[in-house]
Amino acid sequence: MSSRKRRSRRPTRAPQTGSGPRRLGDQAGPASRSAGANRRYQRSHRQGSSRLGWLAVGVVVLVVAALVGFYFARPKSSDTGGITSGRAPAAAPSSVVAALTRIPLSTYNSVGTGGEGDPFVETKDQPSLTANGLPRVVYVGAEYCPYCAIMRWSVVAALGRFGTFTGLKESSSSADFAPIPTFSFLGTTYASRYVSFSAYETEDRNGTTLQSLPSDVSKLYATYDGTGETPTKFTGGSYAGIPFLDVANDHVSSGDPSFLAPSATAPPVSALAGGGPGMLGIAEAIADPTGVVGRAIDARAFDIEANYITAAICLSDGGKPSSVCASSGVKAAEKVIAAAKKIS
């Protein structure tokens, strides 16, 4: 697998054996795992004749800090609903879903790829993956998994450009790793004229089996991600893991990309651990990554991944709808994908 890919991190929890999806971090991938995880914020101070100027700067800093504090301390849009049980998440607030699935086209276009590499492994000569005549997108994850929690934001945003979700749930990854606000796809349906979407949450927040994979999805997972500790040519020698995303068997992914790892310029995992600004705050920040909260959590990284997922779908569905697929942000991602090495 390319060095652009990062596998999920190793948890303190013991590995789970068996033929189904392995728990987060039961895979290795040390070379790619550390990519993008070495940067932190910096500050400076000075005295002298420019005291008044620095005082003005200090006032601005205090105002920004207060705004960030307000967003991160405000009520978390019913974050507690359904989260403690781990098996029956509450419905995601409509305001959150609307904010995330109606991101302005100008936001996607201004972000583009952000100079970040293709998060997918690109394939060729693979059997076509469709459902009802449409290209099929398959997601495999688990509610406890923090990197699944991160990926769902981009998956929902991207698929919201092609269709409509019904029954999205509000959830959080397990406190054993990093409790990150997110969605659960359990019981969710998706309607689109352009693409089919199948999602499977294999375990709940407590690590208890939640959904079993049907045989066809198990085969996809084994082929493109691996089974147990047996890697495949598509995983580049790393172990199997989640989250797993397959777009029409043309673009496959296991784990989130390196630009969503904790770091100074890409801190979503560390910034959202413990709740961050809450579900609505996160969605609003992704819609406006240039705002105070958007910069604090590096929300542009979610838009970048959403552009890549969108581009993968557009390449598989014939470029429909053109209002989405012909946009500059998607075209930028398609260009990177087209240049990537294909694995057959």
VENFEN-V98429 format. One record per residue. N is the residue number from 1. SS is DSSP state (helix for helix, strand for strand, loop for the rest). PHI is phi in whole degrees, -180 to 180 (999 if undefined). NEAR is the number of other ideal C-beta (glycine too) atoms within 12 Angstrom. Layout:
n=N ss=SS phi=PHI near=NEAR
n=N ss=SS phi=PHI near=NEAR
//
This chain:
n=1 ss=loop phi=999 near=42
n=2 ss=loop phi=-60 near=30
n=3 ss=loop phi=-67 near=21
n=4 ss=loop phi=-69 near=34
n=5 ss=strand phi=-85 near=41
n=6 ss=loop phi=-120 near=43
n=7 ss=loop phi=-87 near=44
n=8 ss=loop phi=-63 near=47
n=9 ss=loop phi=-73 near=35
n=10 ss=loop phi=-80 near=24
n=11 ss=loop phi=-88 near=28
n=12 ss=loop phi=-79 near=13
n=13 ss=loop phi=-68 near=23
n=14 ss=loop phi=-67 near=13
n=15 ss=loop phi=-61 near=21
n=16 ss=loop phi=-102 near=28
n=17 ss=loop phi=-94 near=14
n=18 ss=loop phi=126 near=19
n=19 ss=loop phi=-93 near=20
n=20 ss=loop phi=-83 near=31
n=21 ss=loop phi=-58 near=44
n=22 ss=loop phi=-80 near=44
n=23 ss=loop phi=-66 near=39
n=24 ss=loop phi=-51 near=46
n=25 ss=loop phi=88 near=38
n=26 ss=loop phi=-74 near=34
n=27 ss=loop phi=-104 near=42
n=28 ss=loop phi=-93 near=28
n=29 ss=loop phi=74 near=34
n=30 ss=helix phi=-63 near=18
n=31 ss=helix phi=-65 near=18
n=32 ss=helix phi=-90 near=34
n=33 ss=helix phi=-63 near=29
n=34 ss=loop phi=-89 near=20
n=35 ss=loop phi=-63 near=30
n=36 ss=loop phi=74 near=32
n=37 ss=loop phi=-118 near=23
n=38 ss=loop phi=-127 near=13
n=39 ss=loop phi=-124 near=19
n=40 ss=loop phi=-140 near=13
n=41 ss=loop phi=-67 near=14
n=42 ss=loop phi=-133 near=8
n=43 ss=loop phi=-138 near=11
n=44 ss=loop phi=-149 near=9
n=45 ss=loop phi=-149 near=13
n=46 ss=loop phi=-153 near=13
n=47 ss=loop phi=-114 near=12
n=48 ss=loop phi=137 near=9
n=49 ss=loop phi=-69 near=8
n=50 ss=loop phi=-92 near=13
n=51 ss=helix phi=-56 near=13
n=52 ss=helix phi=-66 near=12
n=53 ss=helix phi=-62 near=14
n=54 ss=helix phi=-68 near=17
n=55 ss=helix phi=-62 near=15
n=56 ss=helix phi=-63 near=13
n=57 ss=helix phi=-61 near=18
n=58 ss=helix phi=-61 near=19
n=59 ss=helix phi=-63 near=14
n=60 ss=helix phi=-61 near=15
n=61 ss=helix phi=-60 near=18
n=62 ss=helix phi=-64 near=14
n=63 ss=helix phi=-64 near=15
n=64 ss=helix phi=-61 near=19
n=65 ss=helix phi=-61 near=18
n=66 ss=helix phi=-66 near=15
n=67 ss=helix phi=-65 near=22
n=68 ss=helix phi=-61 near=25
n=69 ss=helix phi=-61 near=16
n=70 ss=helix phi=-61 near=18
n=71 ss=helix phi=-66 near=32
n=72 ss=helix phi=-81 near=27
n=73 ss=helix phi=-101 near=18
n=74 ss=loop phi=-69 near=20
n=75 ss=loop phi=-55 near=18
n=76 ss=loop phi=-94 near=29
n=77 ss=loop phi=45 near=31
n=78 ss=loop phi=55 near=25
n=79 ss=loop phi=-59 near=32
n=80 ss=loop phi=-82 near=20
n=81 ss=loop phi=-64 near=25
n=82 ss=loop phi=75 near=26
n=83 ss=loop phi=-81 near=36
n=84 ss=loop phi=-67 near=19
n=85 ss=loop phi=-75 near=21
n=86 ss=loop phi=79 near=29
n=87 ss=loop phi=-120 near=25
n=88 ss=loop phi=-136 near=21
n=89 ss=loop phi=-61 near=37
n=90 ss=strand phi=-75 near=27
n=91 ss=strand phi=-64 near=26
n=92 ss=loop phi=-69 near=42
n=93 ss=loop phi=-57 near=29
n=94 ss=helix phi=-61 near=22
n=95 ss=helix phi=-65 near=22
n=96 ss=helix phi=-69 near=41
n=97 ss=helix phi=-62 near=32
n=98 ss=helix phi=-63 near=22
n=99 ss=helix phi=-63 near=30
n=100 ss=helix phi=-81 near=42
n=101 ss=helix phi=-96 near=33
n=102 ss=loop phi=-124 near=23
n=103 ss=loop phi=-64 near=39
n=104 ss=loop phi=-59 near=22
n=105 ss=helix phi=-58 near=24
n=106 ss=helix phi=-62 near=17
n=107 ss=helix phi=-66 near=33
n=108 ss=helix phi=-59 near=42
n=109 ss=helix phi=-69 near=23
n=110 ss=helix phi=-71 near=23
n=111 ss=helix phi=-81 near=40
n=112 ss=loop phi=57 near=29
n=113 ss=loop phi=-100 near=35
n=114 ss=loop phi=60 near=32
n=115 ss=loop phi=78 near=18
n=116 ss=loop phi=-89 near=33
n=117 ss=loop phi=-76 near=31
n=118 ss=loop phi=-62 near=38
n=119 ss=loop phi=-80 near=50
n=120 ss=loop phi=-97 near=44
n=121 ss=strand phi=-93 near=42
n=122 ss=strand phi=-90 near=37
n=123 ss=strand phi=-115 near=33
n=124 ss=loop phi=-147 near=17
n=125 ss=loop phi=60 near=11
n=126 ss=loop phi=-100 near=24
n=127 ss=loop phi=-59 near=18
n=128 ss=loop phi=-64 near=18
n=129 ss=loop phi=-107 near=33
n=130 ss=strand phi=-136 near=23
n=131 ss=strand phi=-150 near=19
n=132 ss=loop phi=56 near=14
n=133 ss=loop phi=80 near=13
n=134 ss=strand phi=-113 near=27
n=135 ss=strand phi=-59 near=34
n=136 ss=strand phi=-107 near=33
n=137 ss=strand phi=-109 near=44
n=138 ss=strand phi=-119 near=40
n=139 ss=strand phi=-117 near=44
n=140 ss=strand phi=-128 near=46
n=141 ss=strand phi=-153 near=47
n=142 ss=loop phi=-154 near=51
n=143 ss=loop phi=-68 near=47
n=144 ss=loop phi=-75 near=43
n=145 ss=loop phi=-79 near=50
n=146 ss=helix phi=-67 near=44
n=147 ss=helix phi=-76 near=49
n=148 ss=helix phi=-65 near=49
n=149 ss=helix phi=-58 near=49
n=150 ss=helix phi=-66 near=52
n=151 ss=helix phi=-63 near=47
n=152 ss=helix phi=-59 near=56
n=153 ss=helix phi=-59 near=49
n=154 ss=helix phi=-73 near=48
n=155 ss=helix phi=-63 near=48
n=156 ss=helix phi=-64 near=47
n=157 ss=helix phi=-62 near=45
n=158 ss=helix phi=-66 near=47
n=159 ss=helix phi=-68 near=42
n=160 ss=loop phi=-65 near=37
n=161 ss=loop phi=-82 near=39
n=162 ss=loop phi=-117 near=38
n=163 ss=strand phi=-169 near=27
n=164 ss=strand phi=-132 near=24
n=165 ss=strand phi=-90 near=34
n=166 ss=strand phi=-130 near=19
n=167 ss=loop phi=84 near=22
n=168 ss=loop phi=-59 near=38
n=169 ss=strand phi=-106 near=40
n=170 ss=strand phi=-97 near=40
n=171 ss=strand phi=-150 near=47
n=172 ss=strand phi=-157 near=48
n=173 ss=loop phi=-70 near=46
n=174 ss=loop phi=-65 near=34
n=175 ss=loop phi=-67 near=22
n=176 ss=loop phi=-65 near=25
n=177 ss=loop phi=-112 near=31
n=178 ss=loop phi=-157 near=33
n=179 ss=loop phi=-68 near=29
n=180 ss=strand phi=-105 near=44
n=181 ss=strand phi=-59 near=45
n=182 ss=strand phi=-165 near=51
n=183 ss=strand phi=-106 near=47
n=184 ss=strand phi=-123 near=46
n=185 ss=loop phi=-88 near=41
n=186 ss=loop phi=-60 near=35
n=187 ss=loop phi=75 near=25
n=188 ss=loop phi=-89 near=32
n=189 ss=strand phi=-118 near=19
n=190 ss=strand phi=-139 near=32
n=191 ss=strand phi=-121 near=19
n=192 ss=strand phi=-155 near=29
n=193 ss=loop phi=-84 near=18
n=194 ss=loop phi=-117 near=34
n=195 ss=strand phi=-151 near=41
n=196 ss=strand phi=-104 near=30
n=197 ss=strand phi=-131 near=38
n=198 ss=strand phi=-124 near=35
n=199 ss=strand phi=-125 near=41
n=200 ss=strand phi=-135 near=37
n=201 ss=strand phi=-100 near=40
n=202 ss=loop phi=-74 near=39
n=203 ss=strand phi=-141 near=36
n=204 ss=loop phi=-86 near=30
n=205 ss=loop phi=-66 near=35
n=206 ss=loop phi=-97 near=22
n=207 ss=loop phi=83 near=26
n=208 ss=loop phi=-91 near=18
n=209 ss=strand phi=-54 near=22
n=210 ss=loop phi=-116 near=33
n=211 ss=loop phi=-133 near=28
n=212 ss=loop phi=-93 near=18
n=213 ss=loop phi=-81 near=32
n=214 ss=loop phi=-65 near=16
n=215 ss=helix phi=-60 near=12
n=216 ss=helix phi=-68 near=21
n=217 ss=helix phi=-73 near=29
n=218 ss=helix phi=-58 near=26
n=219 ss=helix phi=-67 near=21
n=220 ss=helix phi=-60 near=37
n=221 ss=helix phi=-62 near=41
n=222 ss=helix phi=-67 near=28
n=223 ss=helix phi=-72 near=30
n=224 ss=helix phi=-100 near=40
n=225 ss=loop phi=-122 near=47
n=226 ss=loop phi=113 near=36
n=227 ss=strand phi=-124 near=28
n=228 ss=loop phi=60 near=23
n=229 ss=loop phi=-101 near=22
n=230 ss=strand phi=-97 near=19
n=231 ss=loop phi=-78 near=26
n=232 ss=loop phi=-123 near=30
n=233 ss=loop phi=-64 near=20
n=234 ss=loop phi=-81 near=36
n=235 ss=loop phi=-95 near=36
n=236 ss=loop phi=65 near=29
n=237 ss=loop phi=94 near=23
n=238 ss=loop phi=-85 near=35
n=239 ss=loop phi=-77 near=33
n=240 ss=loop phi=-70 near=45
n=241 ss=loop phi=-169 near=50
n=242 ss=loop phi=-127 near=47
n=243 ss=loop phi=-74 near=52
n=244 ss=strand phi=-120 near=52
n=245 ss=strand phi=-133 near=49
n=246 ss=strand phi=-126 near=45
n=247 ss=strand phi=-107 near=45
n=248 ss=loop phi=61 near=36
n=249 ss=loop phi=65 near=32
n=250 ss=loop phi=-95 near=37
n=251 ss=strand phi=-139 near=43
n=252 ss=strand phi=-126 near=43
n=253 ss=strand phi=-147 near=48
n=254 ss=strand phi=-131 near=50
n=255 ss=loop phi=85 near=50
n=256 ss=loop phi=-88 near=50
n=257 ss=strand phi=-70 near=47
n=258 ss=helix phi=-61 near=39
n=259 ss=helix phi=-75 near=39
n=260 ss=helix phi=-107 near=50
n=261 ss=loop phi=-80 near=38
n=262 ss=loop phi=-65 near=34
n=263 ss=loop phi=-171 near=24
n=264 ss=loop phi=-69 near=20
n=265 ss=loop phi=-93 near=27
n=266 ss=loop phi=-145 near=36
n=267 ss=loop phi=-99 near=30
n=268 ss=helix phi=-52 near=48
n=269 ss=helix phi=-61 near=42
n=270 ss=helix phi=-71 near=26
n=271 ss=helix phi=-71 near=37
n=272 ss=helix phi=-95 near=42
n=273 ss=strand phi=-59 near=27
n=274 ss=loop phi=92 near=22
n=275 ss=loop phi=122 near=32
n=276 ss=loop phi=54 near=43
n=277 ss=loop phi=-85 near=38
n=278 ss=helix phi=88 near=36
n=279 ss=helix phi=-57 near=47
n=280 ss=helix phi=-67 near=31
n=281 ss=helix phi=-61 near=39
n=282 ss=helix phi=-66 near=50
n=283 ss=helix phi=-60 near=45
n=284 ss=helix phi=-66 near=34
n=285 ss=helix phi=-68 near=41
n=286 ss=helix phi=-66 near=47
n=287 ss=helix phi=-71 near=36
n=288 ss=loop phi=-137 near=30
n=289 ss=loop phi=-69 near=35
n=290 ss=loop phi=-88 near=21
n=291 ss=loop phi=-74 near=24
n=292 ss=helix phi=-58 near=26
n=293 ss=helix phi=-71 near=34
n=294 ss=helix phi=-57 near=34
n=295 ss=helix phi=-71 near=26
n=296 ss=helix phi=-65 near=31
n=297 ss=loop phi=-106 near=42
n=298 ss=loop phi=50 near=40
n=299 ss=loop phi=-63 near=44
n=300 ss=helix phi=-60 near=38
n=301 ss=helix phi=-62 near=44
n=302 ss=helix phi=-68 near=50
n=303 ss=helix phi=-67 near=47
n=304 ss=helix phi=-61 near=44
n=305 ss=helix phi=-63 near=47
n=306 ss=helix phi=-63 near=48
n=307 ss=helix phi=-63 near=47
n=308 ss=helix phi=-68 near=49
n=309 ss=helix phi=-64 near=49
n=310 ss=helix phi=-60 near=50
n=311 ss=helix phi=-62 near=42
n=312 ss=helix phi=-62 near=44
n=313 ss=helix phi=-66 near=45
n=314 ss=helix phi=-61 near=37
n=315 ss=helix phi=-68 near=32
n=316 ss=helix phi=-97 near=36
n=317 ss=loop phi=-111 near=34
n=318 ss=loop phi=83 near=17
n=319 ss=loop phi=77 near=22
n=320 ss=loop phi=-117 near=24
n=321 ss=loop phi=-77 near=22
n=322 ss=helix phi=-65 near=14
n=323 ss=helix phi=-61 near=16
n=324 ss=helix phi=-96 near=37
n=325 ss=helix phi=-71 near=31
n=326 ss=loop phi=-91 near=19
n=327 ss=loop phi=-72 near=30
n=328 ss=helix phi=-66 near=22
n=329 ss=helix phi=-65 near=38
n=330 ss=helix phi=-70 near=40
n=331 ss=helix phi=-62 near=26
n=332 ss=helix phi=-63 near=29
n=333 ss=helix phi=-69 near=44
n=334 ss=helix phi=-60 near=33
n=335 ss=helix phi=-63 near=20
n=336 ss=helix phi=-67 near=32
n=337 ss=helix phi=-61 near=35
n=338 ss=helix phi=-63 near=21
n=339 ss=helix phi=-86 near=15
n=340 ss=loop phi=-73 near=28
n=341 ss=loop phi=-70 near=20
n=342 ss=strand phi=-96 near=21
n=343 ss=strand phi=-114 near=24
n=344 ss=loop phi=-113 near=14
//
